[in-house]
Amino acid sequence: VIAFYRRSELGRFLDASLRPGDVFIDAGANLGMYSLLARRTGAETILFEPEPRHAAFLLRNAQSFGTVLPVALSDHAGSSPMFVHDDTNSGSHSLLPGSGGGREVVVEMRTLAQAVATSGIDPARLRLIKIDVEGSEAAVVLGMMPLLADGACPTVWCEVRGSGSERAPDSFLSVSRT
């Protein structure tokens, strides 16, 4: 399985871009595969995963994954319902209502700027931020704006959706306007 992620476009980018001492932020870590790859480069990793079962798995295995924060990133702090889908689509959990069945859980939210400020990490060490949060990418980008305004200059790898998406169609427009 890890070989699939290593060969992906993002996996190759991680390998080419990260060095020991760099910090990789994995927003929407899911099962943390990209964080595992980032750790292999010697980078420090901070994973954000609010879905309770995935977060518990990552926390149990934090020595392999890095720093795990079981919170959602957004443009403000607080809490929000998260729509958790069944095991057939475990990567589609979202703060946005979407297609498919599932249940609702309430999750804590923070902004990326708040999370970095309280982590003790030097923002100058941020090299790469991966954002894959199932339709809420623009809110995560808005929540990191104070960090960027203070001089942090990481590369951002952000999933966006086109017009055919059922959840957050045309999210590329809202992310690019941010």
Secondary structure as the mmCIF struct_conf table of DSSP 4:
data_model
#
loop_
_struct_conf.conf_type_id
_struct_conf.id
_struct_conf.beg_label_comp_id
_struct_conf.beg_label_asym_id
_struct_conf.beg_label_seq_id
_struct_conf.end_label_comp_id
_struct_conf.end_label_asym_id
_struct_conf.end_label_seq_id
HELX_RH_AL_P HELX_RH_AL_P1 ILE A 2 ARG A 7
BEND BEND1 SER A 8 SER A 8
HELX_RH_AL_P HELX_RH_AL_P2 GLU A 9 SER A 17
TURN_TY1_P TURN_TY1_P1 PRO A 20 GLY A 21
STRN STRN1 VAL A 23 ALA A 27
TURN_TY1_P TURN_TY1_P2 GLY A 28 GLY A 28
TURN_TY1_P TURN_TY1_P3 ASN A 30 LEU A 31
HELX_RH_AL_P HELX_RH_AL_P3 MET A 33 ARG A 40
TURN_TY1_P TURN_TY1_P4 THR A 41 GLY A 42
STRN STRN2 GLU A 44 PHE A 48
BEND BEND2 GLU A 51 GLU A 51
HELX_RH_AL_P HELX_RH_AL_P4 PRO A 52 ARG A 60
TURN_TY1_P TURN_TY1_P5 ASN A 61 ASN A 61
HELX_RH_AL_P HELX_RH_AL_P5 ALA A 62 PHE A 65
STRN STRN3 THR A 67 LEU A 69
STRN STRN4 ALA A 72 LEU A 73
BEND BEND3 ASP A 75 HIS A 76
STRN STRN5 GLY A 78 VAL A 84
HELX_RH_3T_P HELX_RH_3T_P1 ASP A 87 ASN A 89
TURN_TY1_P TURN_TY1_P6 SER A 90 GLY A 91
STRN STRN6 SER A 94 SER A 94
BEND BEND4 LEU A 95 LEU A 96
BEND BEND5 SER A 99 GLY A 100
STRN STRN7 ARG A 103 ARG A 110
HELX_RH_AL_P HELX_RH_AL_P6 LEU A 112 SER A 119
TURN_TY1_P TURN_TY1_P7 GLY A 120 GLY A 120
HELX_RH_3T_P HELX_RH_3T_P2 PRO A 123 ARG A 125
STRN STRN8 LEU A 126 ILE A 131
TURN_TY1_P TURN_TY1_P8 GLU A 134 GLY A 135
HELX_RH_AL_P HELX_RH_AL_P7 GLU A 137 ALA A 149
TURN_TY1_P TURN_TY1_P9 ASP A 150 GLY A 151
STRN STRN9 THR A 155 CYS A 158
TURN_TY1_P TURN_TY1_P10 SER A 163 GLY A 164
BEND BEND6 GLU A 166 ALA A 168
TURN_TY1_P TURN_TY1_P11 PRO A 169 ASP A 170
HELX_RH_AL_P HELX_RH_AL_P8 SER A 171 ARG A 177
#
